[in-house]
């Protein structure tokens, strides 16, 4: 049972909620980041406040730190 708990802990540390500021309204949002995936991830996420689409570029550094760049998917 102990080995199973350790595996769950290791997998849990690969998934995290990371903050970013909306490129439109500036409000803080969170996005789920999977560190077991690609080192560079790019996708669209709607702001939880203003509902506009943010184009997120997520870079996972070699030390597992996360850098998030949020851009407007279109010019408003």
BELURGI-V532448 format. One line per field, one symbol per residue. phi: phi as a letter, one per 30 degrees, with the letter a starting at -180 (. if undefined). psi: psi as a letter, one per 20 degrees, with the letter a starting at -180 (. if undefined). A space follows every 50 residues. Layout:
phi=???
psi=???
//
This chain:
phi=.dddddddddddddcacbdacedcciddbbbdccdddddbbbacbdddcc iddcdcccccdddidccbccbddbdc
psi=hghgggghgghhiipqppqqppigiiqprqqppoiibqhpqprppqpigi jqppopopporhjjqpppppqphqp.
//
